[in-house]
Amino acid sequence: MWLSNFKSKKMTRNQSLKRRFVLNSSGTTLVTFALSLPVLLGAVGVGVDFGTLSMKRSNLQAAGDAAALAGAKELSLASATDSSIKAAALAFLSAQLVNGDSAATGEVLIDRSKGNVTVKVTEVWAPFFAQFLSSDVTPVLTSSTASLAGETKVCILSLASSGPLGFSMLESAHVLANGCGIYSNSTDKNSMYLGGSSTVKATLLCSSGGIYNKGGSTDATVLTDCPPIPDPLALRAPPPVGACTYTNMSVSSGNVVLKPGVYCGGLKIDKTAVVTFSPGTYIVKDGLFLVRNTASVKGKDVAFYFTGTMALLWFLEDAAIDLSGAETGPLAGLLFFDDPKANSFLRVHTISSTHAHTLTGTIYLPHAALLVNPYGNVGEDSAYTAIVAERLAVEKGPNLVLNSDYNATSVPVPAGIRSTTSVVLTN
């Protein structure tokens, strides 16, 4: 009995001790949790704050980059003032800021000597937790600088916006762009192609995509990811095309003077013919403008417009070319002008004659390609030659010479050809 009572009392006391231990343990756990809760909440809050900070910096940097580019583009204009540059940059910054960062402010710094515009963006932001751990989290600061990559005359502009080989040089091809730049608007990684043993001399090679160099060489400043250059001749209206003045015209001998008009079925000049073009506009419709063999053509203040099926320029073999573009009128500055509504599929104009020494003016082929592939010099006697085409290919070892001596001719230089400025982010 006594032993039984003793065991019962002992068990009761043990159970009581266990309950006290459990209560004490729970209390301790609750106290520990209560004490650590602010730390846990703080850690979560700091993580949220730094996530927000990262997003804000990214947004502000993107807005500042866009504003700097806008300011630099304004800087490239001859009439730009500091106030107009700042206004352009700040207006662009305001438009780019997302709602959560609309309170950010911008500062625009202009360095004309270096040709750059810097936009500094500041947003005063008060994080709840992160400011206690790091004093540099606020205000949020970003800086963006955009620079003029160089103001250059345009010798070549490939208008194709996509696909490879906007400007291409095959093996042993040579291009000499005297005092001017070469541009390709295609964003393809092979927008420009320099084949083995090819050489390019120019002030600038500017590709909106990439440049694939397979053994070529150049002394030009090379830039990729350049902003595309708008077609400087997009607003040029084609000449009116009336009834046929001549049909299937062909000249193969003698000294012949041709007059402006509509040449339906094309114009063929070959063998030993010597042709002089009177000043004016020549419309080549539904056929080739073909000069070949040892024939020669010359003319000043002339423009050739191509329209219709197979209306293409073909200068072949040993033909001699001495042509200068329109000096006045709607086609002023143009030498060759291809129909802007033409289907570009298989539309290739070709200069492969060995004596195409004078091509003064602008060759404008907005939806066609130009192939230059003679074994000789092309264009070296021209005061200036500019090529604006969908694509340009140079091959078979020619020396394509593109001069830019605008004061040496009466053929005016179209706006946008005389100079252009590329703008790039530099930080």
C-alpha positions in Angstrom: 0.0 0.0 0.0 2.7 2.4 1.1 4.8 1.5 -1.9 1.8 2.0 -4.2 1.0 5.4 -2.7 4.7 6.4 -3.1 4.8 5.4 -6.7 1.5 7.3 -7.4 2.9 10.5 -5.8 6.2 10.2 -7.7 4.3 9.8 -11.0 2.2 12.9 -10.2 5.3 14.9 -9.4 7.0 13.8 -12.6 4.1 14.7 -14.7 3.9 18.1 -13.1 7.6 18.6 -13.8 7.1 17.6 -17.4 4.2 20.0 -17.8 6.3 22.8 -16.3 9.2 21.9 -18.7 6.9 22.0 -21.7 5.3 25.2 -20.6 8.7 26.7 -20.0 10.0 25.4 -23.3 7.0 26.8 -25.2 7.4 30.1 -23.4 11.1 30.2 -24.3 10.3 29.4 -27.9 7.7 32.1 -28.0 10.0 34.6 -26.4 12.8 33.6 -28.9 10.5 33.9 -31.8 9.1 37.2 -30.6 12.6 38.5 -30.2 13.8 37.3 -33.6 10.6 38.4 -35.5 11.8 41.9 -36.2 15.1 40.5 -37.5 13.3 38.1 -39.8 10.9 40.9 -41.0 13.9 43.2 -41.4 15.7 40.7 -43.6 12.7 40.2 -45.8 12.2 43.9 -46.0 15.8 44.6 -46.9 15.5 42.0 -49.7 12.4 43.7 -51.0 14.1 47.1 -50.8 17.2 46.0 -52.7 15.0 44.3 -55.3 13.1 47.5 -55.7 16.4 49.4 -55.9 17.7 47.2 -58.7 14.6 47.7 -60.7 14.7 51.4 -60.2 18.3 51.7 -61.3 17.6 49.6 -64.4 14.6 51.8 -65.3 16.4 55.0 -64.7 19.5 53.8 -66.7 17.3 52.9 -69.7 15.5 56.2 -69.6 18.8 58.1 -69.2 20.4 56.1 -72.1 17.5 57.0 -74.4 17.6 60.7 -73.3 21.3 60.9 -73.9 20.9 59.5 -77.4 18.1 62.0 -78.1 20.3 64.9 -76.9 23.3 63.7 -79.0 21.1 63.5 -82.1 20.0 67.1 -81.4 23.7 68.1 -81.0 24.4 66.7 -84.5 22.2 69.4 -86.0 24.0 72.5 -87.2 21.3 74.8 -85.7 21.3 73.1 -82.3 21.8 75.3 -79.2 22.6 74.2 -75.7 19.1 75.0 -74.6 17.5 73.0 -77.5 19.7 70.0 -76.7 18.8 70.1 -73.0 15.1 70.5 -73.9 15.2 67.5 -76.3 17.0 65.3 -73.8 14.8 66.2 -70.8 11.6 65.8 -72.9 12.7 62.3 -73.9 13.7 61.5 -70.3 10.3 62.5 -69.1 8.5 60.4 -71.7 10.7 57.3 -70.9 10.2 57.3 -67.1 7.7 54.8 -65.8 5.0 55.8 -63.4 6.9 54.7 -60.3 9.9 56.8 -61.2 8.1 59.9 -62.4 9.6 62.0 -59.6 13.1 61.5 -60.9 15.0 64.5 -62.1 17.6 64.9 -64.9 20.6 67.0 -65.5 22.0 67.4 -69.0 25.7 68.1 -69.5 27.0 69.1 -73.0 30.6 68.8 -74.1 30.9 70.1 -77.6 34.6 69.6 -77.8 34.2 65.9 -77.3 30.9 65.8 -79.1 28.9 64.1 -76.3 25.9 64.6 -74.2 25.6 63.2 -70.6 22.3 62.7 -68.8 22.4 62.2 -65.0 19.2 61.0 -63.4 18.5 61.3 -59.7 15.6 59.9 -57.8 15.3 60.5 -54.0 13.9 57.2 -52.7 13.4 56.3 -49.0 13.6 52.5 -48.5 12.2 51.4 -45.1 14.9 49.0 -44.2 17.8 49.1 -46.6 18.8 52.6 -45.6 19.8 51.4 -42.1 22.3 48.9 -43.6 23.8 51.0 -46.4 23.9 54.7 -46.7 24.5 54.7 -50.5 21.2 53.2 -51.6 19.5 56.6 -51.8 19.3 58.7 -53.7 19.4 56.5 -56.8 21.9 57.9 -59.3 22.6 56.9 -63.0 24.7 58.5 -65.7 24.5 58.0 -69.5 26.7 59.5 -72.2 26.1 59.4 -75.9 28.6 60.6 -78.4 28.8 61.6 -82.0 30.6 58.8 -83.8 31.8 61.2 -86.4 30.3 63.5 -89.1 31.1 62.0 -92.4 30.0 62.3 -96.0 28.1 59.3 -97.4 29.7 57.4 -100.2 27.8 54.1 -99.8 24.5 53.5 -98.0 22.9 50.0 -98.1 19.2 50.4 -97.3 18.3 46.8 -96.6 17.1 46.6 -93.0 17.6 42.9 -92.6 19.5 39.9 -94.0 23.2 39.5 -94.7 25.5 41.2 -97.2 24.1 44.7 -97.2 27.6 45.7 -98.3 29.9 42.9 -99.4 33.3 42.6 -100.8 34.5 39.3 -102.3 38.1 38.2 -102.6 40.5 40.8 -103.8 37.9 43.5 -104.2 39.0 47.1 -103.4 37.0 50.1 -102.4 38.5 53.6 -101.9 36.1 56.0 -100.3 37.9 59.3 -100.3 36.8 61.4 -97.3 33.5 59.6 -96.8 31.8 56.7 -95.0 30.2 53.4 -95.8 26.9 52.5 -94.1 24.8 49.4 -93.9 21.3 49.5 -92.3 20.9 45.7 -91.9 20.8 44.5 -88.3 22.1 41.1 -89.4 25.3 39.9 -87.8 26.8 39.7 -91.3 25.4 43.0 -92.4 28.9 43.8 -93.9 31.2 41.2 -95.4 34.9 41.6 -96.1 36.3 38.7 -98.1 39.9 37.5 -98.3 42.5 40.0 -99.6 39.8 42.7 -99.9 40.6 46.3 -98.9 38.5 49.2 -97.8 39.7 52.7 -97.3 37.2 55.1 -95.8 36.6 57.4 -92.9 34.0 55.1 -91.4 32.5 51.6 -91.7 29.2 51.8 -89.8 27.0 48.7 -89.6 23.6 48.5 -87.9 24.4 44.8 -87.4 27.8 43.2 -87.5 30.8 42.9 -89.8 32.1 39.5 -90.9 35.8 39.9 -91.8 37.2 36.9 -93.5 40.6 38.2 -94.2 39.9 41.7 -95.5 41.6 44.9 -94.3 40.5 48.5 -93.6 41.9 51.7 -92.3 38.5 53.0 -91.4 36.9 53.5 -88.0 34.7 50.5 -87.6 31.4 50.7 -85.7 28.7 48.1 -85.2 25.2 48.6 -83.8 25.0 51.9 -85.5 21.5 53.6 -85.7 20.1 53.0 -89.2 20.3 56.0 -91.5 16.9 57.0 -93.0 16.8 57.0 -96.8 18.0 60.5 -97.7 16.3 60.4 -101.1 13.0 58.8 -100.0 11.0 61.9 -100.9 12.4 62.2 -104.4 9.5 61.9 -106.8 10.1 59.8 -110.0 9.8 61.7 -113.3 6.5 61.3 -115.2 6.6 58.5 -117.7 4.7 59.3 -120.9 4.3 57.7 -124.2 7.3 56.0 -125.9 9.6 58.4 -127.7 11.8 55.6 -129.0 11.3 51.8 -129.2 14.1 49.2 -129.0 16.7 51.9 -129.8 20.1 50.4 -130.8 23.3 52.1 -131.8 26.3 50.0 -132.9 28.5 52.4 -134.9 29.3 56.1 -135.7 29.0 59.2 -133.7 25.4 59.7 -132.5 23.7 62.3 -130.4 20.7 61.1 -128.4 18.0 63.3 -126.9 16.0 62.9 -123.7 12.8 60.9 -123.9 11.1 57.6 -123.0 13.2 54.7 -124.4 10.7 51.8 -124.5 12.3 48.3 -124.8 15.6 49.8 -123.5 18.6 51.3 -125.1 21.5 49.2 -126.6 24.9 50.8 -127.4 27.6 48.4 -128.6 30.5 47.6 -130.9 32.2 50.9 -131.9 29.4 53.4 -131.3 30.2 56.7 -129.8 27.1 58.3 -128.2 26.7 61.7 -126.7 23.6 62.3 -124.5 22.1 65.8 -124.6 21.2 67.3 -121.2 17.9 66.1 -119.8 16.1 63.0 -118.4 16.2 59.6 -120.1 13.6 57.1 -119.1 14.6 53.5 -119.8 11.4 51.4 -119.8 11.0 47.6 -120.0 14.5 46.9 -121.2 18.2 47.2 -120.6 20.4 50.3 -120.8 23.2 48.3 -122.2 26.7 49.6 -123.2 29.3 47.0 -124.2 32.2 46.0 -126.4 34.3 49.1 -127.1 31.4 51.5 -127.3 31.6 54.8 -125.5 29.0 57.1 -123.9 29.3 60.6 -122.5 27.0 63.3 -121.3 26.7 66.1 -118.8 23.6 67.2 -116.9 21.9 63.9 -117.6 19.7 61.6 -115.4 18.6 58.1 -116.2 15.4 56.6 -114.7 14.6 52.9 -114.9 11.1 51.5 -114.7 9.4 48.3 -115.8 10.5 44.8 -116.6 14.2 44.3 -117.0 14.9 48.0 -116.9 18.4 47.6 -115.7 21.8 49.3 -116.1 24.4 47.0 -117.7 27.9 48.5 -118.4 30.0 45.6 -119.8 33.3 44.6 -121.3 35.5 47.5 -122.5 32.8 50.1 -122.7 33.9 53.7 -121.8 31.6 55.7 -119.5 31.8 59.4 -118.9 28.6 60.6 -117.4 27.6 63.4 -115.0 24.2 63.7 -113.3 21.4 66.3 -113.4 22.4 69.8 -112.3 19.0 71.3 -111.9 15.3 70.2 -111.7 13.5 67.5 -109.7 16.3 65.0 -110.3 19.2 67.3 -109.4 22.1 65.4 -108.0 21.0 62.1 -109.4 22.7 60.2 -112.2 20.8 56.8 -112.1 17.4 56.4 -110.4 15.6 53.1 -110.2 11.8 53.0 -109.7 11.2 53.0 -105.9 8.1 50.8 -106.5 10.1 48.1 -108.3 10.1 44.5 -107.1 13.6 43.9 -105.7 13.6 40.2 -106.5 16.5 39.6 -108.9 16.8 43.3 -109.7 20.5 43.7 -110.1 22.2 46.6 -111.9 25.8 45.8 -113.1 28.9 47.9 -113.7 31.6 45.6 -115.1 33.1 47.7 -117.9 36.8 48.3 -117.6 36.6 52.0 -118.5 33.7 53.3 -116.3 35.9 56.2 -115.2 33.4 59.0 -114.7 30.1 58.5 -112.8 29.5 61.9 -111.2 26.4 62.2 -109.0 24.3 59.8 -107.0 23.3 56.3 -108.0 19.9 55.7 -106.3 18.5 52.2 -106.4 16.2 51.9 -103.4 14.8 48.5 -104.2 17.6 47.0 -106.2 21.2 45.7 -105.9 24.3 47.0 -107.6 27.1 44.7 -108.6 30.5 46.2 -109.4 32.9 43.6 -110.9 35.3 44.8 -113.6 39.0 44.1 -113.7 39.8 47.8 -113.6 39.1 51.1 -111.9 35.5 52.5 -111.6 34.7 56.1 -110.9 38.2 57.4 -110.3 37.7 60.5 -112.5 34.4 61.5 -110.9 34.2 64.6 -108.7 32.0 62.7 -106.4 30.0 59.4 -106.5 27.5 58.3 -103.9 25.7 55.0 -104.0 22.4 54.5 -102.2 21.1 51.0 -102.9 19.3 48.2 -101.3 22.6 46.2 -101.5 26.0 46.7 -103.0 28.4 43.9 -103.9 32.0 44.5 -105.1 33.9 41.5 -106.5 36.5 40.2 -109.0 39.2 42.6 -108.0 37.9 46.0 -109.1 39.0 49.3 -107.7 35.8 51.1 -106.9 36.8 54.7 -106.3 34.3 57.0 -104.6 35.4 60.6 -104.4 33.7 63.4 -102.4 35.0 66.6 -103.9 31.7 68.4 -104.0 33.1 71.7 -105.1 34.7 70.3 -108.3 31.3 69.8 -110.1 28.1 71.6 -111.0 26.1 68.4 -110.0 24.6 69.3 -106.6 24.9 66.9 -103.6 21.5 65.7 -102.3 20.7 66.5 -98.7 21.7 63.6 -96.5 24.6 62.7 -98.8 26.8 65.6 -98.0 27.1 64.5 -94.3 25.6 62.4 -91.7 26.4 61.9 -88.0 26.2 58.5 -86.1 25.3 58.6 -82.5 26.3 55.8 -80.1 26.3 55.2 -76.3 29.8 55.4 -74.9 29.1 54.2 -71.3 
